Amino acid sequence: MGIKSFQGARKVTQQQNTTQANFKVCDFMSTDLITFKANQSVEDVIDILIRYRISRRSSC
């Protein structure tokens, strides 16, 4: 399960801006996921969460 920090939809360029809102999944996806392995220590995970300012996980 990937953990990410959601920062909202990507900006729409002038060419893509239409009268109808056409949202795609890629507008909201994060491409730089931070993942953890089951054998990683809690201390390592906490250090990474703090370093990348992650305060919540994605829910499925």
C-alpha positions in Angstrom: 0.0 0.0 0.0 1.5 3.3 -1.0 1.4 6.3 1.3 1.2 9.8 -0.3 0.5 13.3 0.5 -2.4 14.6 -1.6 -1.8 18.0 -3.0 -4.9 18.3 -5.2 -5.5 18.2 -8.9 -2.8 19.2 -11.3 -3.2 22.6 -13.0 -5.1 22.6 -16.3 -3.4 24.2 -19.2 -5.1 26.8 -21.4 -5.5 24.2 -24.2 -7.3 21.7 -21.9 -9.6 24.3 -20.3 -13.0 23.7 -21.8 -16.6 24.6 -20.8 -17.1 21.0 -19.6 -15.1 19.6 -16.8 -13.3 16.5 -18.0 -11.3 15.1 -15.1 -9.1 12.1 -15.4 -7.6 9.9 -12.8 -4.1 11.1 -13.7 -5.1 14.6 -12.7 -5.3 13.4 -9.1 -2.7 10.6 -9.0 0.7 11.0 -7.4 3.6 9.6 -9.3 6.2 9.7 -6.6 4.8 7.2 -4.1 6.5 6.4 -0.8 6.0 2.8 0.1 7.1 0.7 3.1 7.9 -3.0 3.5 6.6 -5.3 6.2 10.1 -5.8 7.6 11.0 -2.1 7.9 11.4 -0.8 11.4 8.8 1.6 12.9 11.6 4.1 13.5 12.6 4.1 9.8 8.9 4.6 8.8 8.5 7.5 11.2 11.7 9.2 10.0 10.4 8.9 6.4 7.0 10.2 7.3 8.5 13.2 9.0 11.1 13.9 6.2 8.3 14.0 3.6 5.8 15.8 5.8 3.2 13.0 5.4 0.5 13.2 8.0 -2.1 10.7 6.7 -2.3 7.7 4.5 -4.5 7.0 1.5 -7.6 5.0 2.2 -8.9 2.2 0.0 
